[in-house]
């Protein structure tokens, strides 16, 4: 039985040992990398991978939103006229604004006429079969946190000087697939994105359920095949990230860690970072929230992330034109993406901007100073992301 597979190819490569020696890549252009859809039998995969230009083969996996765990309407801004997350990452005291930096948001789309995006050039592309507009609000909220202008007197955007953004609608009412995500990443890179933000994750249970219910697989076989697809997709994302770093070294991928943990039910109930955030070369982001003793890891935040950002009670752009408050690692990842835009501007000023330096700044300047005592480093990685000062 044939199924849809993603085949990652690069005409620039003659050998796969480039991943052991990235310098061998040189600097291919974005068009050297492509992803093709092929209907394959599982037994055909070894034959396909013999081609010198094939870097990875993976079954198309369902993808879904990293769903917010709390949504509530907000009528007006917070006291002080600056959203608490913007303050927490020190964006309000940084002289950088993200000027000249191009950000890509791969999500549910955007409400382009929201007041938060006035003055921003939005380049949109729809990778789904649904209408172009954001029908969920998730993408609009995430974009608002990254580069939104003030709404109702409240600053919500970390990098409110960004003037150009790429908006890829990759998720609809039924979710999406790894095919859409990979194609959107390549589109963003081809169009000059410096920062690519993704608040989405791989739907492993959904694939196992589909194999069991639609294809009639026994439960054990369905889980085994889903795990096989999971591993193959992680490898594909890792190799894609390696190519992106090598071809121009000017784009970084940032992704939410996921919201499947349930520490309130049981302190041991900690789920590991979900793909694509778990892939090597992607900056994975956990969520923290305010507490009486400093910032604390959110009970839902998956563990093992590279870094953390504000992700509880985050006010940002809502579909109604005002503000909406959401919680989740989906809200933390845009804070990191916004801070990344600030650091990118700072590095560009001194002529040292590239993806490796930018990633190093994000991780190296993170801090535990505002995190509560006793917090587990495994939950928050290098600590809270911080903007360049002053």
C-alpha positions as CSV (number, residue, x, y, z in Angstrom):
1,X,0.0,0.0,0.0
2,X,1.4,3.3,-1.0
3,X,1.5,6.4,1.2
4,X,2.6,10.0,0.8
5,X,6.2,10.7,1.7
6,X,8.3,13.8,1.9
7,X,11.6,13.5,0.0
8,X,14.2,16.2,1.0
9,X,16.6,16.8,-1.9
10,X,19.5,19.2,-2.5
11,X,21.2,19.3,-6.0
12,X,24.2,20.9,-4.4
13,X,25.2,17.8,-2.5
14,X,27.1,14.9,-3.8
15,X,27.5,13.1,-0.5
16,X,25.7,12.9,2.8
17,X,28.9,13.3,4.9
18,X,28.2,17.0,4.6
19,X,26.3,16.6,7.9
20,X,29.4,15.5,9.6
21,X,31.3,18.3,7.9
22,X,28.9,21.3,7.4
23,X,31.7,23.4,5.9
24,X,31.6,21.1,2.8
25,X,28.3,22.6,1.9
26,X,29.7,26.0,0.9
27,X,26.8,28.4,0.5
28,X,24.1,27.0,-1.7
29,X,21.2,29.2,-2.7
30,X,17.7,28.4,-1.2
31,X,16.6,27.0,-4.6
32,X,19.2,24.2,-4.1
33,X,16.9,22.7,-1.5
34,X,13.5,21.2,-2.3
35,X,10.9,18.9,-0.9
36,X,9.0,16.6,-3.2
37,X,5.9,14.6,-2.5
38,X,6.1,11.0,-3.6
39,X,3.6,8.1,-3.3
40,X,5.8,5.2,-2.1
41,X,5.6,1.8,-0.7
42,X,7.5,1.5,2.5
43,X,9.8,-1.1,0.9
44,X,10.7,1.5,-1.8
45,X,12.4,3.8,0.7
46,X,15.9,2.2,0.6
47,X,15.9,2.6,-3.2
48,X,15.0,6.2,-3.0
49,X,17.6,7.0,-0.4
50,X,20.4,5.7,-2.6
51,X,20.1,8.8,-4.8
52,X,23.0,11.1,-4.0
53,X,20.7,14.2,-3.8
54,X,18.3,12.6,-1.3
55,X,18.9,13.7,2.3
56,X,15.9,12.4,4.1
57,X,12.7,10.5,3.4
58,X,9.7,10.8,5.9
59,X,6.0,10.0,5.8
60,X,3.7,13.0,5.8
61,X,2.8,13.5,9.5
62,X,-0.3,15.4,10.8
63,X,0.6,18.7,12.5
64,X,-1.5,20.7,14.9
65,X,-1.5,23.9,16.9
66,X,0.2,24.0,20.2
67,X,-3.2,24.8,21.6
68,X,-3.4,27.6,24.2
69,X,-4.5,26.2,27.6
70,X,-6.3,29.4,28.6
71,X,-8.2,32.0,26.5
72,X,-10.1,35.0,27.9
73,X,-11.2,38.3,26.6
74,X,-9.4,41.4,27.7
75,X,-11.0,44.8,27.5
76,X,-8.1,47.1,28.1
77,X,-4.4,47.0,28.7
78,X,-2.4,46.2,31.8
79,X,-1.3,48.7,34.3
80,X,1.9,50.5,33.2
81,X,0.9,50.3,29.5
82,X,3.3,47.5,28.8
83,X,2.3,43.8,28.7
84,X,4.1,41.9,31.4
85,X,5.9,39.6,29.0
86,X,7.4,42.5,27.2
87,X,8.7,43.8,30.5
88,X,9.9,40.4,31.7
89,X,12.3,40.0,28.7
90,X,13.5,43.6,29.1
91,X,12.3,44.7,25.6
92,X,10.8,47.9,27.0
93,X,14.3,49.1,28.1
94,X,16.2,48.0,25.0
95,X,17.0,50.6,22.4
96,X,16.6,47.9,19.7
97,X,13.2,47.5,18.0
98,X,13.8,44.9,15.3
99,X,14.3,47.6,12.6
100,X,15.4,46.0,9.4
101,X,14.7,42.4,10.5
102,X,12.3,40.1,8.6
103,X,10.2,37.8,10.7
104,X,8.1,34.8,9.5
105,X,5.2,33.5,11.5
106,X,4.0,30.0,10.4
107,X,0.6,29.5,12.0
108,X,-3.1,30.0,11.3
109,X,-2.6,33.2,9.4
110,X,-3.3,36.7,10.5
111,X,-6.0,39.3,10.8
112,X,-4.1,41.8,8.6
113,X,-6.4,44.8,9.4
114,X,-5.9,44.5,13.1
115,X,-4.7,47.8,14.6
116,X,-1.6,46.0,16.0
117,X,-0.3,45.6,12.4
118,X,-0.7,49.1,11.1
119,X,2.4,50.1,9.2
120,X,3.7,46.5,8.8
121,X,4.2,45.1,5.3
122,X,2.6,41.6,5.5
123,X,3.5,39.1,2.8
124,X,1.0,36.3,3.1
125,X,0.9,32.8,1.6
126,X,-1.8,30.2,2.3
127,X,-0.5,26.6,2.4
128,X,-3.9,25.2,3.4
129,X,-7.1,24.6,1.4
130,X,-9.1,27.1,3.6
131,X,-9.7,30.8,3.3
132,X,-6.6,33.1,3.6
133,X,-7.8,34.8,6.8
134,X,-7.0,33.7,10.3
135,X,-10.2,31.9,11.5
136,X,-8.7,30.7,14.8
137,X,-6.9,33.7,16.2
138,X,-3.8,31.8,17.2
139,X,-1.5,33.2,14.5
140,X,-2.8,36.7,15.0
141,X,-2.0,36.5,18.7
142,X,1.5,35.1,18.1
143,X,2.3,37.8,15.5
144,X,1.1,40.5,17.9
145,X,3.5,39.4,20.5
146,X,6.4,39.4,18.1
147,X,6.0,42.7,16.3
148,X,2.5,44.1,17.2
149,X,2.1,47.9,17.7
150,X,0.3,49.2,20.8
151,X,-3.4,48.3,21.2
152,X,-5.7,50.0,23.7
153,X,-2.8,51.9,25.1
154,X,-0.8,48.8,25.8
155,X,2.5,47.7,24.2
156,X,2.1,44.1,23.2
157,X,5.0,43.6,20.7
158,X,8.5,42.7,21.8
159,X,10.0,43.9,18.4
160,X,7.6,46.7,17.6
161,X,10.0,48.2,15.0
162,X,9.7,45.2,12.6
163,X,8.3,46.6,9.4
164,X,8.1,43.5,7.2
165,X,6.7,40.1,8.1
166,X,6.1,36.9,6.2
167,X,2.8,35.2,7.3
168,X,2.5,31.5,6.3
169,X,-0.9,30.0,6.9
170,X,0.0,26.3,7.5
171,X,-2.8,25.3,9.9
172,X,-6.5,25.2,9.3
173,X,-9.5,23.9,11.2
174,X,-8.3,20.4,10.7
175,X,-4.6,21.1,11.5
176,X,-2.0,20.6,8.9
177,X,0.8,18.4,7.9
178,X,4.6,18.2,7.9
179,X,4.4,18.8,4.1
180,X,2.9,22.2,4.6
181,X,5.4,23.1,7.4
182,X,8.5,22.2,5.4
183,X,7.3,24.0,2.3
184,X,6.5,27.1,4.4
185,X,9.9,27.0,6.0
186,X,11.6,26.9,2.6
187,X,9.3,29.7,1.4
188,X,10.2,31.9,4.4
189,X,13.9,31.3,3.8
190,X,13.6,32.1,0.1
191,X,11.9,35.4,1.0
192,X,14.6,36.6,3.3
193,X,13.2,35.6,6.8
194,X,15.8,36.1,9.5
195,X,13.5,34.7,12.3
196,X,11.0,31.8,11.7
197,X,8.5,31.3,14.5
198,X,6.4,28.2,14.8
199,X,3.9,27.5,17.6
200,X,2.8,24.1,16.3
201,X,3.7,20.4,16.9
202,X,3.5,17.0,15.4
203,X,0.4,15.0,16.1
204,X,1.8,11.6,17.0
205,X,-1.4,10.3,18.6
206,X,-3.4,11.5,15.6
207,X,-1.2,9.5,13.2
208,X,-1.4,6.3,15.3
209,X,-5.2,6.7,15.4
210,X,-5.4,7.2,11.7
211,X,-3.4,4.1,11.0
212,X,-5.6,2.1,13.4
213,X,-9.0,3.4,12.4
214,X,-8.6,4.3,8.7
215,X,-6.0,1.7,7.6
216,X,-7.0,-1.1,10.0
217,X,-3.6,-1.6,11.6
218,X,-3.5,-3.5,14.9
219,X,-2.8,-1.1,17.8
220,X,0.7,-2.3,18.4
221,X,1.6,-2.0,14.7
222,X,-0.1,1.5,14.4
223,X,2.0,2.8,17.3
224,X,5.2,1.3,15.8
225,X,4.6,2.8,12.4
226,X,3.7,6.1,13.9
227,X,7.0,6.1,15.9
228,X,8.9,5.2,12.8
229,X,7.3,8.2,11.1
230,X,8.0,10.4,14.1
231,X,11.7,9.5,14.0
232,X,11.9,10.0,10.2
233,X,10.3,13.5,10.5
234,X,12.6,14.6,13.3
235,X,15.6,13.6,11.1
236,X,14.1,15.5,8.1
237,X,13.6,18.7,10.2
238,X,17.2,18.3,11.5
239,X,18.7,18.0,8.1
240,X,16.5,20.9,6.8
241,X,17.8,23.1,9.6
242,X,21.3,22.1,8.8
243,X,20.8,23.2,5.2
244,X,19.3,26.4,6.2
245,X,22.2,27.2,8.5
246,X,24.7,26.3,5.8
247,X,23.2,28.0,2.8
248,X,23.4,31.6,4.0
249,X,23.5,31.3,7.8
250,X,21.0,34.1,8.2
251,X,17.8,32.3,9.3
252,X,16.9,30.7,12.6
253,X,14.0,28.4,13.5
254,X,12.1,28.9,16.8
255,X,9.4,26.6,18.0
256,X,7.1,26.0,21.0
257,X,8.0,23.1,23.2
258,X,4.4,21.9,23.6
259,X,1.7,22.0,26.3
260,X,1.2,18.3,27.2
261,X,2.7,18.3,30.7
262,X,0.3,18.2,33.7
263,X,2.4,19.1,36.8
264,X,-0.7,20.1,38.8
265,X,-2.1,16.6,38.5
266,X,1.3,15.0,39.3
267,X,4.7,16.6,39.6
268,X,6.1,13.7,37.6
269,X,3.7,14.3,34.7
270,X,6.3,16.0,32.5
271,X,6.2,15.4,28.7
272,X,9.3,15.9,26.6
273,X,9.6,18.6,23.9
274,X,7.5,17.8,20.8
275,X,8.6,18.0,17.2
276,X,9.6,20.1,15.3
277,X,11.0,21.9,18.4
278,X,12.9,18.8,19.5
279,X,14.9,18.7,16.2
280,X,18.5,19.7,16.4
281,X,18.9,23.2,14.9
282,X,15.5,24.4,16.2
283,X,15.4,26.7,19.3
284,X,12.8,25.1,21.5
285,X,10.9,27.3,24.0
286,X,9.3,26.5,27.3
287,X,6.8,28.8,29.1
288,X,7.0,30.5,32.5
289,X,4.5,32.6,34.4
290,X,4.4,35.0,37.3
291,X,4.3,33.7,40.9
292,X,4.9,35.2,44.4
293,X,8.5,33.9,44.4
294,X,9.5,34.9,40.9
295,X,8.8,33.4,37.5
296,X,7.8,29.7,37.6
297,X,7.6,27.1,34.9
298,X,4.0,26.7,33.7
299,X,2.4,23.5,34.8
300,X,1.6,22.6,31.1
301,X,5.0,23.4,29.7
302,X,6.9,20.5,28.1
303,X,10.4,19.8,29.5
304,X,13.8,19.7,27.9
305,X,13.6,23.0,26.0
306,X,16.6,25.2,25.1
307,X,15.2,28.4,26.6
308,X,12.1,29.8,28.2
309,X,9.8,32.9,27.7
310,X,6.7,34.4,29.2
311,X,3.8,32.1,28.4
312,X,1.0,32.6,31.0
313,X,-1.7,35.3,30.8
314,X,-0.2,36.9,27.7
315,X,-2.2,39.8,26.3
316,X,-1.9,40.2,22.5
317,X,-4.0,40.8,19.4
318,X,-7.4,39.1,19.2
319,X,-9.6,38.6,16.2
320,X,-12.2,41.1,17.4
321,X,-9.7,43.9,16.9
322,X,-8.8,44.3,20.6
323,X,-6.8,42.2,23.0
324,X,-7.1,38.6,24.0
325,X,-5.2,36.8,26.8
326,X,-3.8,33.3,26.1
327,X,-1.5,30.9,27.9
328,X,0.8,28.3,26.4
329,X,4.3,27.6,25.0
330,X,2.7,29.0,21.9
331,X,2.8,32.4,23.6
332,X,6.3,31.9,24.9
333,X,7.9,31.1,21.5
334,X,6.8,34.5,20.0
335,X,8.6,36.3,22.9
336,X,11.8,34.5,22.0
337,X,11.2,35.3,18.3
338,X,10.7,39.0,19.2
339,X,13.9,39.1,21.3
340,X,15.7,37.3,18.5
341,X,14.7,40.2,16.2
342,X,16.2,42.7,18.7
343,X,19.4,40.8,18.9
344,X,19.5,40.4,15.1
345,X,19.3,44.2,14.8
346,X,22.1,44.7,17.4
347,X,24.4,42.2,15.6
348,X,23.7,43.7,12.2
349,X,24.7,47.1,13.5
350,X,28.2,45.8,14.2
351,X,28.4,43.6,11.1
352,X,28.4,40.3,12.9
353,X,24.9,39.1,12.2
354,X,24.5,35.4,11.3
355,X,22.4,32.6,12.5
356,X,25.1,31.1,14.7
357,X,25.9,34.4,16.5
358,X,22.2,35.1,16.9
359,X,21.5,31.7,18.5
360,X,24.5,32.1,20.7
361,X,23.2,35.5,21.9
362,X,19.7,34.1,22.6
363,X,21.1,31.2,24.7
364,X,24.1,32.9,26.1
365,X,22.3,36.0,27.4
366,X,19.4,34.1,29.0
367,X,19.3,34.3,32.7
368,X,18.0,32.6,35.9
369,X,17.9,35.8,37.9
370,X,14.2,36.3,37.7
371,X,13.2,32.7,38.0
372,X,12.0,31.4,41.3
373,X,14.3,29.4,43.6
374,X,14.5,25.7,43.1
375,X,13.4,25.8,39.4
376,X,14.6,22.8,37.5
377,X,17.0,23.8,34.7
378,X,15.7,20.9,32.6
379,X,12.3,22.7,32.5
380,X,13.7,26.1,31.3
381,X,16.9,25.3,29.5
382,X,19.4,28.2,29.6
383,X,16.8,30.4,31.4
384,X,14.7,33.4,30.5
385,X,15.4,35.0,27.2
386,X,16.5,38.7,27.5
387,X,16.7,41.6,25.1
388,X,19.9,43.5,24.5
389,X,20.5,46.4,26.8
390,X,20.2,49.3,26.8
